[in-house]
């Protein structure tokens, strides 16, 4: 299960994992497809076993989250069989996906759940590496900005002095004063 074209490969699963409300999750339709069951059956099992699915394991998306994910343009669009949903989708975190495999009791769910959990672990690892990289880049940016500020100031001063040499400032012409003593 390593080929990306295989829908159960780790990469194919990772491509279905989203970040919503600060959690890495997978849509119920994607999870049901991986586990080889209908979405309806998956959601029925979740409803029958609510105590196993707290809000950090599984939750229903709100409309704005769903529209953001799927890019739907209009809620009033004509429904075409299989292309639109009657209800807002449910999403599952890593723990929720594993719990779903347990309540479904299908051989395929048991087999694929290992790959789903590994995909979540891999994504979590990638996010941690990205956070560390972002922190290092922020430190580097701060350091470079302070250096550039010093260099910018020096360059501006050099340019000002060069302009003074090229085009020296004009001093006012001295007044023609008469020679001798002039009272007041």
Secondary structure as UniProt FT lines:
FT   TURN            4..5
FT   TURN            7..8
FT   HELIX           10..14
FT   TURN            15..16
FT   STRAND          17..20
FT   TURN            21..22
FT   STRAND          23..27
FT   HELIX           28..35
FT   HELIX           39..48
FT   HELIX           50..52
FT   TURN            55..57
FT   STRAND          58..60
FT   HELIX           63..70
FT   TURN            75..76
FT   TURN            81..83
FT   STRAND          90..92
FT   HELIX           94..104
FT   HELIX           107..166
//
